């Protein structure tokens, strides 16, 4: 009987057409994931007028999506490790797509709010499944780059929402902007053949033929013999994946990751919300302040792609810690700058080192934990991070009410970046899972450089 080390078999496969298809549909889903979340802002002025909404009520409706995301990330992340990522990913796509499209038929703010919350649940379930799936089937030294590419499409989704609103809203009304969200369901049958459950789940449930089929798709250069024995995967530990986050010397790492996610998303969301206002307070015209926002997001995209490549070469943690430190320094310097070119450069660096580092953080989490608990780990880290995203705009609002000097405002926004850097610095990388034999799954890629406790 031939023995196949699954991790080595996948890692040595290279990047083929099937993985390109998986990456394409992952990017497609993430684009509409973000589209469905941010499209509310594009139609908000019309809805406030049509439904006579006040600012407080409109703001409350806007918060239902992110709250749904937080719950969905945790709930569907856990369910994906229990029932399989393929089913949960498909269910999440259907939920966020249908709920968002139905929002275009909502007769008033109450049903609209309910549908927005349901859509947020589905949106939250996407990332834990997609990131875990890409990590499971990534070629050697490509996992961080693949995650980086996918995460960039969050920004594409935000841009798409703005363009669709500009095109459809004047001619067909605000409802049409929401109807566009049905497209992921229309294309779901084409996506399904590129959705794969993790090798660990397939092997644990005795679905060896599906595992053979998945491996053949990922590495189509090697013909698999009829009789096979599979190795290279860590066995599922007793108990729930949630409990496993705190077992076998993972507890400190889990808590530090949660702290880092909370602080980073607090910083990112607070900054994206209040940067124009902060720059106006610093004496710049509103148009110039909006330019800073554009540069911040462009820097985020460029930083994500660059940091993904660096992480594949140097290791994720070696990239994350200094990037958060640089972000804090850049933010602090923003409060003292007055030369436009220097300010734009600092804003771009800030975007690269905040948004970029946060996006690569998902790759770190996906490689830190074994495959059997990977979606759970990503989902809970994402959910805790969403709490920070909710707190961030409020944090910025409180700062502005204190009427502090401009320099102090930027300094306070930099502090979460320092805390995130320290949190990642204290994530222990020498944890060894119970029952593990050797270091086979850390023999390649960024996991080897960082000594992350699990790859598959």
N, C-alpha and C positions, 0 to 999 in steps of 0.2 A: 504494500500500500504506500502511495506517495504522500509525503508530509508537506503541507504548505504553511509557511509562516505568513499569516495574513498581512501583517503590517509591512513586512519586507516586500511581499508580492505587490501590494498597492504602491508602496514608496518607490519601487523600481520601475513602475509602469510608464513613467513619463506623462505627458499631457496629451490626451487623444481627443477625437471628435466627440465621444460621449461626454467626457468631462467638460468640454467646451459647451455642449448643450446644457449640461447641468448648471454651469456658470451663467449662461445666457438667461435661462428661466429664473434662476435665483435673482439676477439683476432686475429682471422684469417684475418679479413679485415685490422686491424691495422698493422699486420705483413707485408702484401703486400703493404699497404700504404707506409710504410717506405722503403720496398724493392724497390719500383718503384722510390722513391726519391733518394736513395743513390747508386743505381746500376750504375749510370753514372760514379762515381768515379772508379768503378771496371774495366770499359772498356775504360776509358779515354786515357791511353797510346796507345792502339791500334787505337782508333779513331784519335788521333793527328797524328799518322804516316800515316794512310790510307788516311785521308782527308787533310793532310798537314796543320794542325791547329797550330797556334801560341799560346803561353800561354794566351794572352789577349783574343783572340777569344774563346779558350776553356773555359776560366773563364766566359765569357759572356754567353755561352751556358749553363754552369752550374748554372747560376743565374736565368734562365728562370723558372726552376721548383719551387724554393722558392717564386719567384714573383707571379707565378700562384697560389701557395698555399695561399698566402696572399689574393689575389683577390677572390679565391674560398671560403675561410673560411668566408669572409664577405658576398659574394653574396649568397652562398648556405645556410648559417646560417639564413639569412633573409627569403629566400624562404622556408626553412623547417618549420618555424613558420606560414607561410602563406598558403602553399599547403599541409603540412603534412610531417613528417619526413620519413615515409616509402618510399614514392615516391622519395624524394630528395636523400635519402641514396642509393636507388637502382640506380638512375641516376648517382650519384657520383662514385659508384663502376664501372658501365659500362664505364664511361668516362675515369677514370684513368687507368683501366685495358686495354681497347681497344687501347687507345692512346699510352700507353707504349708498348704494344705488336706490334703495327704498327710501332713503332720507329725502330724495328728490320728490317723493309723493307725500311727504308729511304735511298734514293740514295746519299744524300749529307747533309751538315750541315744545310742548310736552312729548308728543310722539317723536318729534325730531331728536330730543334729548335722549330718549330711550334707545333709538336706533344708533345714535352717535356713541353711546356707551357700549352697545353690542358690537359695533364696528371696532371700537377700541380694544375689546377683548380679543377679537380675531387678529388685529394688528400686533398685539402683544405676543401672540403665539407664533408669529412668523420667524422672528429672529432666533430664538433658541433652536428651532428645527433646522433652519437654513445653515446657520453657522456650524452646528454640530455635524450636519450631513457633509458639508464641504470639508471639514476637518477629518472626518472618518475616511474620506476617499481622496484626500489630497496627495499628489505625488510628493516625493522627497523634496524638502526645502521649498515647497510652494504654498503651504497652508496659509501663512500670513499674507502673502501676496493675493491669494484668492479672496480671503476675507476682506482685505483692503479694497479690492476692486468692487466687491459687492456693497460695502459700506458707502462708497462714493455715490451710489445710486440713490441714497437718501436725499442728497442734494439735487440730483436729477429730478426726483419726484416733486420736490418743492418748486423747482423751476417749471416743471410740466403743469403743476396746478395753476401757477400764475398765467402761463400762456393759454391754457384751456379756458380760464375765466375771461381773459381778454378777448378770446375768439368767440366763445359761445354765449356769454352772459348778455351782451347787448342784443343779440339776435333772438335767442331762444329762452332767456330767463335763467334765474339761478338754479332751477331744477335740473337743467341739462348738464350743468357742471358736475352734478352728482351722478347722473345716469352713466357718465363715462366710466365710472368705477365698476361697471358690470363686466368690463373686458377681461379681467383675470379669470372669471368663471367661464367665459366663452372659450378661453385658451387652456383651461384646466386639463381637458383630455390630452392635449399635446404635451403638457408638463409632466403628467403622471408617469410616463415611461422614464423620466429622468429623476424621479424621486426614489430614493433608496433608503431602506431601513439600515441601521448600523449593523456591521458584521457581528458585533457582540450579541445583539438582540436576535438576529437570525440564527446564530449558532446555539444560543441558549434555548430557543424555542424549537430546535430541531428542524428548522426550515433550511436544510442543507442545499436543496436544489435552488432555492432563491439565492442563497449565498454563492453558490457556484455561478449562477447567472450574473449576479452583481460583479463578481470578480472578473468574469469573462468580459464584461462591458468595460471595466476599468483598465484591465490589462489584456488587450486583444491580440497581443503579440505572442502569447504563450497558450498553447493548447492544453487544457486541463484533462488529465486522465480520468477514467471512470471511477476508480477507487481512490478516495482522498481522505486524508486526516488533517484537521486544521489545528494550528498552534499560533502562538504570538498574541493572544488576547488575554487580558486579565479576566478572571472569572468574576461573576456578579457576587457582591458581598451580601451576607444576610441582612434583612431589614430593608427599610425604605431608602431610596436614593437621597432623600432629604437628611435622614440621620447620618448617612455615609459622608455627608459634607463635613461632619465634625468628628469622624472617627479616623484612626490610623494616622495621627499627627497632621490631620488636615484642618483642625479647628481654627488655629491661629491664621493660617493662610486664607480660609474662607472669610473670617471676620475682617482681615485686612483688605481683601478684595472688595468686600461690601463697603467698607469705609472709603476706599479709593473711588469706586463707582459713584457713591453718593456725592462726594466732594467734586468730582470732575463734572458730573451732569449739573450740579448746582452752579458751578462756575460757567459752563458752556451755555446753559439756558438763561442764566441771569445776565450774562454778557451779551448774548444775541438779542435779548429783550431790551436791554438798557443802554447798549453802546451808543446808538444815535443820540439819546438824551444826555448821556455823560459827555459826549463830544460837544453838544450844544452848550452844556454847562461850562465847558472849557473855553467857549468863545468862538466855536466854528459854526458856519451856516448849516442849516438843515440838510441842504443838498450835499454838502461835503460830508456830513455825518452819515448819510445814507451810503455814500461811496465807501466809507469805512466798513459798513456792514457787508457790502459786496466783496470787498477785499478780504474780510474775515472768512467768508464762506469759500472763496476761491483758494485761500491759503489752507483751509481745512481739507479740500479735495486733494490739492497737491501734496499736503503733508501726509494724508492717509496713504497715498500711493508710494511716496518715498519711504515712509516709515515701515510699510509692509515689506518692501525690498530689503531694507536694513535689518529688520527683525529676522527675516529668513537667513541672513548672512551672519548676524552677530548674536541672535537670541533676543526674545521679546523683552524680557526684564531689563536687559542692558540698554535697550532703546527707550523703554517707557520712563524709567526713573529720571534720567537727565532731561527728557522732553518736558516733563511736568515742571521741573526746576526752571528750564528756559522759559516756559510759558509764564511762570510767576514773575520772573525777572522782566520779561517783555511787558507784561501788564503794568508792573510798577513803573517802568520807564515811560509808559504812555502818559502818565500823569504829569511828567516833567517836560515832555517834548513840545516844540512849537514849529519845527520845520516840517512842512507837509510831506516831503519825500521820506524823511526819517519816520514820521508817524505811520505812513502807509506801510513801510517795511516792517515796523514793529507790530502793526495789526495783522499783517500777513503771517509773520512768525508766530504770533499768538494763536491765530486760527490753525496753523499747521500743528502747533504743539498742544493745543487743547482738543479740538475736534479730531485731529489726526491721531493723537495718543489715545483718546477715548475709543475711537473705532478699532484701533489695534488691541485695546484692552480685551475686546471680545475674543480675539484670537488667543490671547494669553489664557483666558479662562477655559476656552475649549480644549487647550492642550494641557492644562494643569490637572484636569480630572480624567479618570478612566471613561471609556465610551459608555458604559452602562449607566452612568449618572451625568453625562455631559450636558444634555438638554436641561436637566434639573438645575445644574450649576449655573448655566448661562441664564436661564429664566429667572432664578432668584436674584442673581447679581444684577440683571437688567431691571427687575422689579424694585430692588432697593435703590438702584440708580434713579429710577423714575421718581422716587420720593424726593431726591435731590433736585430733579428737574422741576418738580412742583414748587419746592421751596425757593429755588433760585430767583425767579422774578420777584417774589415777596421780599427776599433778602435785599435785592437791589432797590426796591421801593422804600424799604426802611432806611437804607443808607441815604437816599436822596432827601427824605424827610428830616434827617438830622442836620442838613445844610453844612456838611463837612467840606473842607477844601477839596478841590478836584483830585489832588495827589492822594489824599486819604481814601477817596472812593475807589480808585484803581488799586491801591494797596490792599484794601479789604477784599477785593475780588481776587487778588493774587494769593491770599492766604489759603484758600481751598486747594490751590495747585500745589503748594508746599506740603499740605497734609496728604494729598493724593500721592505725591512722590515718596513721602515717608512711609505711607501704608504699603505701597508696592515694594519698597526697599525691605520691609520687615516680613514680606511673604516668604516663608521658609520653602526652599526648593529641594530639600533633602528628604522629604516625606516619602516613605515606602509603604505601599499598600500591603495589607495582610495577605499572606499566601502567595506573594509575588516571587517568582523564581528568576533571579538575575535581573538584568537591566535591558532585556531585549527590545522593549517598546521605546526605549530612549536612545536607541543606537543611531538614530538619524535625525536630521533636520534640527530646528530650533530647540526642540526638547532636549537634545543632547547637550547643547551649549549651556542651556539654563538649568539642566538637571531637573526639569519639571517632572513631577512624579508620574505622569501617565501620558501616553500618546494614543493608544488604542486599548 
